């Protein structure tokens, strides 16, 4: 008997593996990245306000995507048992590593 319903056939199966719970983690990290980057004040510049705000949103989504990939891989390989303190340590560690990389790249680009 086939366990999938017609509306979820296009989603990958949930189970064991490196990408377990990917969609949930991706959604949370994208929302986090978007909210954190969109609510930063926009500085003065030659571009219109809405273009700078759109750039902030795109950077936030890229940040969230990077966090989701790193967190999903580390959570499913180092914390398969889902120990709560380890999950929170991985959340903070993921945020810190990705933030340092993003700030470094933005500093290099000018």
C-alpha positions as CSV (number, residue, x, y, z in Angstrom):
1,X,0.0,0.0,0.0
2,X,1.4,3.4,-1.0
3,X,1.6,5.8,2.0
4,X,1.8,9.1,0.2
5,X,-1.2,11.2,-0.6
6,X,-1.7,12.9,-3.9
7,X,-0.8,16.4,-2.6
8,X,2.6,15.5,-1.2
9,X,4.1,13.3,-3.9
10,X,6.5,16.0,-5.1
11,X,8.2,16.3,-1.6
12,X,11.1,14.0,-0.8
13,X,10.4,11.2,1.7
14,X,11.0,11.9,5.3
15,X,13.2,9.4,7.1
16,X,16.8,8.7,8.1
17,X,19.6,10.4,6.3
18,X,21.5,13.6,5.9
19,X,18.5,15.6,4.7
20,X,16.0,14.5,7.4
21,X,13.7,17.4,8.4
22,X,15.2,19.6,5.6
23,X,12.0,21.4,4.7
24,X,11.2,22.4,8.3
25,X,14.8,23.6,9.0
26,X,14.8,25.5,5.7
27,X,11.6,27.2,6.4
28,X,12.7,28.3,9.9
29,X,16.1,29.5,8.8
30,X,14.7,31.4,5.8
31,X,12.2,33.2,8.0
32,X,14.9,34.0,10.6
33,X,17.3,35.4,8.0
34,X,14.6,37.4,6.3
35,X,13.2,38.9,9.5
36,X,16.7,39.7,11.0
37,X,17.9,41.4,7.8
38,X,14.8,43.2,6.8
39,X,14.4,45.0,10.1
40,X,17.9,46.5,10.0
41,X,17.7,50.2,9.3
42,X,18.6,51.3,5.7
43,X,21.6,53.6,5.4
44,X,21.8,56.5,3.0
45,X,23.0,55.8,-0.5
46,X,22.5,56.6,-4.1
47,X,20.0,53.8,-4.7
48,X,16.3,54.2,-3.9
49,X,15.2,53.1,-0.5
50,X,13.2,50.1,-1.8
51,X,16.2,48.7,-3.8
52,X,18.4,48.8,-0.6
53,X,15.6,47.1,1.4
54,X,15.2,44.5,-1.4
55,X,18.9,43.8,-1.3
56,X,18.7,43.4,2.5
57,X,15.9,40.8,2.0
58,X,17.8,38.9,-0.6
59,X,20.9,38.8,1.6
60,X,18.7,37.6,4.5
61,X,17.3,34.8,2.4
62,X,20.8,33.8,1.2
63,X,21.9,33.9,4.9
64,X,19.0,31.7,5.9
65,X,19.7,29.2,3.1
66,X,23.3,28.9,4.1
67,X,22.3,28.4,7.7
68,X,19.7,25.8,6.7
69,X,22.2,23.7,4.7
70,X,24.9,23.8,7.4
71,X,22.5,23.2,10.3
72,X,20.7,20.3,8.5
73,X,23.9,18.5,7.8
74,X,25.4,19.0,11.2
75,X,22.2,18.2,13.1
76,X,21.6,15.0,11.2
77,X,25.2,13.8,11.5
78,X,26.3,14.9,15.0
79,X,22.9,15.0,16.8
80,X,20.8,12.1,15.3
81,X,19.4,11.4,18.8
82,X,18.0,15.0,18.9
83,X,19.5,16.0,22.3
84,X,18.0,19.4,23.0
85,X,21.2,21.1,24.3
86,X,23.2,19.9,21.3
87,X,20.5,21.2,18.9
88,X,20.7,24.6,20.5
89,X,24.5,24.6,20.5
90,X,24.4,23.7,16.7
91,X,21.9,26.5,16.1
92,X,24.1,29.1,17.8
93,X,27.3,27.6,16.2
94,X,25.6,27.6,12.8
95,X,24.5,31.2,13.2
96,X,28.0,32.3,14.3
97,X,29.9,30.5,11.6
98,X,27.6,31.8,8.8
99,X,27.6,35.3,10.2
100,X,31.4,35.5,10.3
101,X,31.6,34.2,6.8
102,X,29.0,36.7,5.5
103,X,30.5,39.7,7.3
104,X,34.0,38.7,6.1
105,X,32.7,38.4,2.5
106,X,30.9,41.7,2.7
107,X,34.0,43.4,4.2
108,X,36.2,42.0,1.3
109,X,33.7,43.1,-1.3
110,X,33.6,46.6,0.2
